[in-house]
Amino acid sequence: MISPHSHPNQKISTPESISQNLEIYIKRLDLIHPLISGNKFFKLKYNLKEAINAGHDTILTFGGAYSNHIQASAAAAKAANLKAIGIIRGEEQTSLNPTLLTAKNNGMRLFYMDRETYRNKHKEQVIRSLHEKFGKFYLIPEGGTNRLAIKGCEEILDKEDQQMDFICSSIGTGGTISGLLGSAMKEQKILGFSSLKGNFIIKEINELLGKHQIHPQCSWEIFTNYHFGGYAKHKPELIEFIKNFKHQYQVPLDPIYTGKLFYGVFDLINKGHFPSGSKIMIIHSGGLQGIEGFNQRFMESL
Ligand SMILES: *Cc1c(COP(=O)(O)O)cnc(C)c1O
């Protein structure tokens, strides 16, 4: 589908990196594909392979109306010659937002599920009714996190990244960071920044590691204080930060994941968290497709 070697690390020089003698790199996964956004490419890769190997011609997955995963799944399925069904949380809107429109234009069939049923979407009864309606399909969970997704995310770090001391990643379901934890080296430290409110995510990551028998060699730390009110919530200082960052470094950030991640990393830098001489890599996991819908909803101009 796309070359896995095409995600260069971009070094940026900031007033803080100079004064504190830090090297800051951005791993531009947002550049690897316009529609199969960043980490979602890695999460989908082995799932689509498995779907094809198991003889499926259709994938079915779930997501919110602005979901990066939905748009990425639609594009990836198209590239793999698979049909795609997207089950969208909530009521159908009178007009499709940019995320759903792009998914639809890539051939995904969209269906809506009321919020209560959606909460129970992984229960056998709901899945059975989906099979009654749509026949045979390969199911990819919401957010795309499963064993094969984590396996794919173990390939995010490459040889060049072995020189990094700190690797910083945003967290949604925890699938991406689980892959990073599975592949980072002993001397490295992974810092995770949750976009969701609450400490529950630490337990969930530990459960993912246990369930998929990942035994991190590296050290790691999860920060749960950069959620800006919770998932898909934001505050003026986050918006300001994203605008300034784009202006200064020509790197666009999304308000759901990467904006919170970069804000958190630079807050830690400002607080003197990193020893002099550290090489810090921030993984830009993509998500830029969501900006257009965000701007429309909130009359913003990110
Ligand atoms: C989905 C997504 C994440 C979160 O990935 P998880 O594996 O669910 O933790 C982070 N960043 C972006 C841009 C995403 O689209």
The ligand as a Gaussian input file, in Angstrom:
#p B3LYP/6-31G(d) Opt

LIG

0 1
 C       -6.183000       6.935000      17.148000
 C       -5.147000       7.973000      17.404000
 C       -4.346000       7.957000      18.556000
 C       -4.553000       6.980000      19.662000
 O       -4.088000       5.708000      19.376000
 P       -4.402000       4.499000      20.379000
 O       -3.746000       3.342000      19.764000
 O       -5.902000       4.339000      20.403000
 O       -3.903000       4.852000      21.717000
 C       -3.357000       8.913000      18.674000
 N       -3.170000       9.855000      17.742000
 C       -3.944000       9.926000      16.640000
 C       -3.710000      11.024000      15.670000
 C       -4.946000       8.994000      16.429000
 O       -5.725000       9.079000      15.333000

